[in-house]
Amino acid sequence: MCNARSIRGEYSLSEEKKLETYRDFLGEEDRERESLIRKVTSTGRPLGAEQFIKRLEKMLHREILPKKAGRPKGKK
């Protein structure tokens, strides 16, 4: 018999199994790539080449690339 409870049971994976599945999805274990994906997902920025991100900025009429840190200099 197929019910919601049995379906949830089939799809509930341990954190270790989820990580293993994610690594298989990526094709190979690549710490640098994983680190980059973590960085962009934690900041909410898109992952892609600078040219791709600039095209997104044009389409969205919004700045996406990170700006220089700090307070802007005042005009003298």
N, C-alpha and C positions, 0 to 999 in steps of 0.2 A: 504494500500500500504506500502510495506517495502522498505525503502531507507536508505542511510547512515545517514541522519539526524535523522530519527526516531529511528534508532538503537542506535546512540550516546545518544539520550535523555533518552533511557531506562537504559543505563549504567552510566550516569552521576549522581553520588551520592554526597551529601554534605559531608563535612569533618566529621561531627558528625555521619552520617550514616555509613561512611567508618570505623570509629573507633568502632561503635557498631557491625558492621559485623565482624571486626577483632576479637573483644572480643568473639563473638559467636563462631568464628572459633577455638579459643583457648579452648573453653569449659567453662571457668569461668574466672572471673576477678581475676588476680593474678599480683599484682603490682611488686613483685620481679622478676617474669618471664618477664614481660614487660620491666622492667629496664635492665635486662640482654640482652634481644634481642636488645634494643636500643643501649646498649654499644657496642656489637659486630658488629652491622651494621654500627655504626659511625666510628669504627676503621678499618672495612674491614676484620676482622678476622672471621674464621668459628666458629660456635657454636657447642660444643660437648664435650664429656669427653676427658680428657688428652690423654688417650690411642688412641682414634679416631684421634685426632689432630696429634699425633706422627706418626700414620700410614699415614696420609696425607703428613706429612713432608718427609717420606721415599719415597712415590710414586712420589712426586713433586721434590724431591732433593732440598728442600728449607726449611729454618727455618720459622716456623709460630708462635710458642709460643713466647710471649713477653719475652724479655731479661731484665736483671737487668738494671735499669735506671742509667744514668750517664756516665761519660767518663771512659774508661778502665784505670786501673792503669798501669803506665809505668814500664818497666823492670829496675831493679837496677843493 
